[in-house]
């Protein structure tokens, strides 16, 4: 999780990813942020994300992102 938080803070240093629970609904992340996050976590965690993984539910919070990463890692 620390690696994920580090990636998120590099992309958006102005956001407290530990506290935010609705990154999409509150308009904190935009489509460019999401695409950058997808690219970074794909490389960092050696996972492949399909379009079906790139849904708002997986990007609501750092915890939701982490759950998706863990699922993809098996």
PyMOL CGO cylinders between C-alpha atoms (Angstrom):
from pymol import cmd
from pymol.cgo import CYLINDER

trace = [
    CYLINDER, 0.00, 0.00, 0.00, 2.88, 2.38, 0.73, 0.3, 1, 1, 1, 1, 1, 1,
    CYLINDER, 2.88, 2.38, 0.73, 4.13, 2.00, -2.84, 0.3, 1, 1, 1, 1, 1, 1,
    CYLINDER, 4.13, 2.00, -2.84, 0.67, 2.87, -4.15, 0.3, 1, 1, 1, 1, 1, 1,
    CYLINDER, 0.67, 2.87, -4.15, 0.40, 5.91, -1.90, 0.3, 1, 1, 1, 1, 1, 1,
    CYLINDER, 0.40, 5.91, -1.90, 3.80, 7.06, -3.10, 0.3, 1, 1, 1, 1, 1, 1,
    CYLINDER, 3.80, 7.06, -3.10, 2.68, 6.80, -6.73, 0.3, 1, 1, 1, 1, 1, 1,
    CYLINDER, 2.68, 6.80, -6.73, -0.55, 8.66, -6.00, 0.3, 1, 1, 1, 1, 1, 1,
    CYLINDER, -0.55, 8.66, -6.00, 1.31, 11.45, -4.19, 0.3, 1, 1, 1, 1, 1, 1,
    CYLINDER, 1.31, 11.45, -4.19, 3.71, 11.82, -7.12, 0.3, 1, 1, 1, 1, 1, 1,
    CYLINDER, 3.71, 11.82, -7.12, 0.77, 12.28, -9.47, 0.3, 1, 1, 1, 1, 1, 1,
    CYLINDER, 0.77, 12.28, -9.47, -1.34, 14.48, -7.16, 0.3, 1, 1, 1, 1, 1, 1,
    CYLINDER, -1.34, 14.48, -7.16, 0.75, 15.82, -4.25, 0.3, 1, 1, 1, 1, 1, 1,
    CYLINDER, 0.75, 15.82, -4.25, -2.12, 18.14, -3.26, 0.3, 1, 1, 1, 1, 1, 1,
    CYLINDER, -2.12, 18.14, -3.26, -4.46, 15.28, -2.28, 0.3, 1, 1, 1, 1, 1, 1,
    CYLINDER, -4.46, 15.28, -2.28, -4.61, 13.42, 1.05, 0.3, 1, 1, 1, 1, 1, 1,
    CYLINDER, -4.61, 13.42, 1.05, -5.18, 9.93, -0.32, 0.3, 1, 1, 1, 1, 1, 1,
    CYLINDER, -5.18, 9.93, -0.32, -5.39, 8.48, 3.18, 0.3, 1, 1, 1, 1, 1, 1,
    CYLINDER, -5.39, 8.48, 3.18, -8.46, 10.57, 3.97, 0.3, 1, 1, 1, 1, 1, 1,
    CYLINDER, -8.46, 10.57, 3.97, -10.30, 10.93, 0.65, 0.3, 1, 1, 1, 1, 1, 1,
    CYLINDER, -10.30, 10.93, 0.65, -13.08, 8.40, 0.09, 0.3, 1, 1, 1, 1, 1, 1,
    CYLINDER, -13.08, 8.40, 0.09, -14.68, 9.64, -3.15, 0.3, 1, 1, 1, 1, 1, 1,
    CYLINDER, -14.68, 9.64, -3.15, -11.91, 10.68, -5.51, 0.3, 1, 1, 1, 1, 1, 1,
    CYLINDER, -11.91, 10.68, -5.51, -14.15, 10.40, -8.56, 0.3, 1, 1, 1, 1, 1, 1,
    CYLINDER, -14.15, 10.40, -8.56, -17.44, 11.73, -7.17, 0.3, 1, 1, 1, 1, 1, 1,
    CYLINDER, -17.44, 11.73, -7.17, -15.77, 14.73, -5.57, 0.3, 1, 1, 1, 1, 1, 1,
    CYLINDER, -15.77, 14.73, -5.57, -13.98, 15.56, -8.83, 0.3, 1, 1, 1, 1, 1, 1,
    CYLINDER, -13.98, 15.56, -8.83, -10.52, 15.14, -7.31, 0.3, 1, 1, 1, 1, 1, 1,
    CYLINDER, -10.52, 15.14, -7.31, -9.26, 12.85, -10.08, 0.3, 1, 1, 1, 1, 1, 1,
    CYLINDER, -9.26, 12.85, -10.08, -9.88, 13.63, -13.72, 0.3, 1, 1, 1, 1, 1, 1,
    CYLINDER, -9.88, 13.63, -13.72, -9.49, 11.34, -16.70, 0.3, 1, 1, 1, 1, 1, 1,
    CYLINDER, -9.49, 11.34, -16.70, -5.85, 12.31, -17.25, 0.3, 1, 1, 1, 1, 1, 1,
    CYLINDER, -5.85, 12.31, -17.25, -5.02, 11.55, -13.61, 0.3, 1, 1, 1, 1, 1, 1,
    CYLINDER, -5.02, 11.55, -13.61, -6.69, 8.16, -13.95, 0.3, 1, 1, 1, 1, 1, 1,
    CYLINDER, -6.69, 8.16, -13.95, -4.77, 7.29, -17.11, 0.3, 1, 1, 1, 1, 1, 1,
    CYLINDER, -4.77, 7.29, -17.11, -1.49, 8.28, -15.43, 0.3, 1, 1, 1, 1, 1, 1,
    CYLINDER, -1.49, 8.28, -15.43, -2.37, 6.20, -12.35, 0.3, 1, 1, 1, 1, 1, 1,
    CYLINDER, -2.37, 6.20, -12.35, -3.20, 3.22, -14.56, 0.3, 1, 1, 1, 1, 1, 1,
    CYLINDER, -3.20, 3.22, -14.56, 0.13, 3.47, -16.37, 0.3, 1, 1, 1, 1, 1, 1,
    CYLINDER, 0.13, 3.47, -16.37, 2.12, 3.88, -13.15, 0.3, 1, 1, 1, 1, 1, 1,
    CYLINDER, 2.12, 3.88, -13.15, 0.50, 1.06, -11.21, 0.3, 1, 1, 1, 1, 1, 1,
    CYLINDER, 0.50, 1.06, -11.21, 0.69, -1.26, -14.22, 0.3, 1, 1, 1, 1, 1, 1,
    CYLINDER, 0.69, -1.26, -14.22, 4.46, -0.74, -14.32, 0.3, 1, 1, 1, 1, 1, 1,
    CYLINDER, 4.46, -0.74, -14.32, 5.07, -0.64, -10.58, 0.3, 1, 1, 1, 1, 1, 1,
    CYLINDER, 5.07, -0.64, -10.58, 3.05, -3.74, -9.73, 0.3, 1, 1, 1, 1, 1, 1,
    CYLINDER, 3.05, -3.74, -9.73, 3.60, -5.61, -13.02, 0.3, 1, 1, 1, 1, 1, 1,
    CYLINDER, 3.60, -5.61, -13.02, -0.11, -6.01, -13.69, 0.3, 1, 1, 1, 1, 1, 1,
    CYLINDER, -0.11, -6.01, -13.69, -2.23, -5.53, -16.77, 0.3, 1, 1, 1, 1, 1, 1,
    CYLINDER, -2.23, -5.53, -16.77, -5.43, -3.53, -16.44, 0.3, 1, 1, 1, 1, 1, 1,
    CYLINDER, -5.43, -3.53, -16.44, -8.23, -3.99, -18.94, 0.3, 1, 1, 1, 1, 1, 1,
    CYLINDER, -8.23, -3.99, -18.94, -10.88, -1.41, -19.78, 0.3, 1, 1, 1, 1, 1, 1,
    CYLINDER, -10.88, -1.41, -19.78, -13.27, -3.30, -17.50, 0.3, 1, 1, 1, 1, 1, 1,
    CYLINDER, -13.27, -3.30, -17.50, -10.92, -2.54, -14.57, 0.3, 1, 1, 1, 1, 1, 1,
    CYLINDER, -10.92, -2.54, -14.57, -11.01, 1.19, -15.25, 0.3, 1, 1, 1, 1, 1, 1,
    CYLINDER, -11.01, 1.19, -15.25, -14.33, 1.93, -13.62, 0.3, 1, 1, 1, 1, 1, 1,
    CYLINDER, -14.33, 1.93, -13.62, -15.17, 4.55, -10.98, 0.3, 1, 1, 1, 1, 1, 1,
    CYLINDER, -15.17, 4.55, -10.98, -15.61, 1.96, -8.23, 0.3, 1, 1, 1, 1, 1, 1,
    CYLINDER, -15.61, 1.96, -8.23, -11.93, 1.00, -8.49, 0.3, 1, 1, 1, 1, 1, 1,
    CYLINDER, -11.93, 1.00, -8.49, -10.82, 4.64, -8.20, 0.3, 1, 1, 1, 1, 1, 1,
    CYLINDER, -10.82, 4.64, -8.20, -12.98, 5.92, -5.33, 0.3, 1, 1, 1, 1, 1, 1,
    CYLINDER, -12.98, 5.92, -5.33, -10.13, 5.75, -2.84, 0.3, 1, 1, 1, 1, 1, 1,
    CYLINDER, -10.13, 5.75, -2.84, -6.61, 4.48, -2.32, 0.3, 1, 1, 1, 1, 1, 1,
    CYLINDER, -6.61, 4.48, -2.32, -8.12, 1.45, -0.58, 0.3, 1, 1, 1, 1, 1, 1,
    CYLINDER, -8.12, 1.45, -0.58, -10.26, 0.67, -3.64, 0.3, 1, 1, 1, 1, 1, 1,
    CYLINDER, -10.26, 0.67, -3.64, -7.23, 0.97, -5.89, 0.3, 1, 1, 1, 1, 1, 1,
    CYLINDER, -7.23, 0.97, -5.89, -5.25, -1.29, -3.58, 0.3, 1, 1, 1, 1, 1, 1,
    CYLINDER, -5.25, -1.29, -3.58, -8.04, -3.89, -3.60, 0.3, 1, 1, 1, 1, 1, 1,
    CYLINDER, -8.04, -3.89, -3.60, -7.99, -3.88, -7.40, 0.3, 1, 1, 1, 1, 1, 1,
    CYLINDER, -7.99, -3.88, -7.40, -4.20, -4.26, -7.47, 0.3, 1, 1, 1, 1, 1, 1,
    CYLINDER, -4.20, -4.26, -7.47, -4.33, -7.16, -5.01, 0.3, 1, 1, 1, 1, 1, 1,
    CYLINDER, -4.33, -7.16, -5.01, -7.05, -8.85, -7.06, 0.3, 1, 1, 1, 1, 1, 1,
    CYLINDER, -7.05, -8.85, -7.06, -5.03, -8.49, -10.26, 0.3, 1, 1, 1, 1, 1, 1,
    CYLINDER, -5.03, -8.49, -10.26, -1.91, -9.83, -8.59, 0.3, 1, 1, 1, 1, 1, 1,
    CYLINDER, -1.91, -9.83, -8.59, -3.81, -12.96, -7.58, 0.3, 1, 1, 1, 1, 1, 1,
]
cmd.load_cgo(trace, "trace")
